[in-house]
Amino acid sequence: MPLARPCCLVLLFSASLAAQKQPFDVQALLKIARIEEPQLSPDGKTVAFTVQTVDLAQNTKPKQIYTVPVNGGSPQQITMQGTDNERPEWSPDSRQIAFISDRAGLDQRSSAQVWIMNADGSNARQITNLSTEAGGVLFSPDGKKLVFTSDVFPDCPDDACNKARLDAEKNSKVKARSYTTLLFRHWTEWQTKRRSHLLVVDVAGGPTKDLTPGDRDVPPFSLGGPDDYAISADSKEVCYSMNADPTPATSTNSDLFVVPIIGGDSIKVTSNPGADSSPQYSPDGRYLAYRSQARAGYESDRWRLMVLDRASGRVNVLTDSLDRWVESFTWSPDSNALFFTVEDRGRQTIEMIPATGGATRVVVSGASTFDDMKLTADAKTMIYTGQSGSAPTEIYRASSGGGAPIALTHLNDALLAQSALTPLEDFWVDAADKARVQSFVVKPPNFQPTQKYPVMFLIHGGPEGAWGESWTYRWNAQVFASAGYLVIMPNPRGSSGYGQKFTEDIKDDWGGKPFDDIMAVVDHVATLPYADANRMVAAGGSYGGYMIDWMLGHTQRFKALVSHAGVYDLRSEFGATEELWFPLWEFNGTPWDNPDSYAKWSPSYFVKDFHTPTLVIDGEQDFRVPYTQGLQLYTALQLQKVPSKLLIFPDEGHWVLKPQNSVLWYNTFLEWLGEWTKSVPASVPATTAPAHLR
């Protein structure tokens, strides 16, 4: 018997190794160490960052602060007390770190307060002891003051007043709420009488000063992204973003204001009708850079990078010719350039542009999402984070002299080495109107092109969002692929990263071009030799859930569906959601001013065409898409005798975040789809679809 050729031995060995790896299921997902908030020390020697882990038994996600040398070495955990240590901020001399911690403090009470510790974690001391707690700390460049956020009662002059009000609320037997304005609830919380304000305190501690008194939140509510406040290079003023419009529920018009760091009157420095946010002072103090959207009421308008000359007041739009959104940015140490991130076709690159304008240059790129860039004082080294669809976030170092980037953290290497993960692939199809539509693919572990696999289509939310080379703990495609599915993630019209027109093509067309785009992808995938066209399923959340609800009435190509937090009835959704600027833009007005659009694109008008088995998932604390939308959908499915299941999380909002709830979500999700892709129970009657649904 002849020996196998060397190439064949390598292939057999590789296949054997792949077979020995464990499926990447939800249990493996929850073991990932989640790296966030990297901060480079001013002396360029150390990176501080946070690591969040999951304690499944306790149903918690503790977070601790670590440091790692820029020149390489093992990361060291420097906080041990408390379960939530976050927001590390270096002192200007790199000897201390300010941070937020929930450890028991001066009064032995566990609450989020500002602390300072030495760079090695020693000598931690509490700076604030506020009844309203603290967050988002910043160190002033002169090292003398700390600026932070706190949810205070605007009419209270001090913390004694705040504490008395909090105690009265806690002890009151009446829990009723009363409102006379809109935005009375937001995301997962009802509006209270408290507002987020910026406060300042000396580094040594002592009394605090409210820098932003009044009835508005500073900074405005945000689900992530750059800070909406900053301290000037000379430590004399603070710039912040605030929405001062009379009706915040219908407005995206945040503007920038400046206030002396010792307190005083605020001065408005921008007057754009859209959003102005993310201020950052240049190191030399001459400029203020920020992100801006031009149009009022449109949360998905193109984010442009702006530079305001503080002396002359002149504003320069740096990225006006760039048909992509600026996501985050940082100044070069010499104030001559800005480094910024751009989402483009499922990837995110780091680019550079002169502070006075000009051509952009790509600095870091690849099949990944790059972010959190920081430069050493000599600009010779850049620190940044990188992640992809098959690898969670790690911290990297790159040199201006060239060469391959070096990973500074390897917190997940051992776990990932044991897990069967597959890299993302992508393909493009022509939509009905010849628009090009990109999709990403995750193939099952040990994929064999001669085998047929059930296909799972994932529809993203937003709708102005996108799938791509980024890691996620919700809707993780690797978990679904490890369950045996060929996972397809289309980016139809409305998606970001393909130019502003592509994003805006969804306006007043929610079930039109996006649905056609997705079905063009479905048509293509059905022709692949390894895709089982008779075992296709689809799932989505938020707008993705809306699309699943829309599919229920417009196609029977799928064996089963999952609708998570999906919009089912647009008219009732308008009356119950909170950020009213969103439907006002998307559907050109209110349901009573433009009833035709709300009827045309509402899945609830097509109930009689519902036939596909559907799992409905919602969180009772979801005020973005209230869970009653899911109840309406489930009721319709049941009355239409469509096999259906309802899963409600009383303690979750738009996203399922608690660890044990996440396990239940993934298990229920996969069990439901598995039931319909393995075999169709004999008790389910066959249906003959109308011609327009086939």
PyMOL commands that set and color helices and strands:
alter all, ss='L'
color gray80, all
select helices_A, chain A and resi 6-20+26-29+159-171+248-250+413-417+477-482+500-504+513-526+543-552+570-576+581-586+595-600+603-609+628-639+659-678+691-693
alter helices_A, ss='H'
color red, helices_A
select strands_A, chain A and resi 22-23+34-40+46-52+63-69+76-77+85-90+96-101+113-118+125-126+135-139+145-152+185-186+189-190+195-202+209-210+229-231+237-243+254-260+267-268+276-281+287-292+304-309+315-317+326-331+337-344+347-354+361-364+369-375+381-388+391-399+406-407+419-420+425-430+436-442+453-459+486-491+531-541+560-564+614-619+644-649
alter strands_A, ss='S'
color yellow, strands_A
deselect
rebuild
show_as cartoon
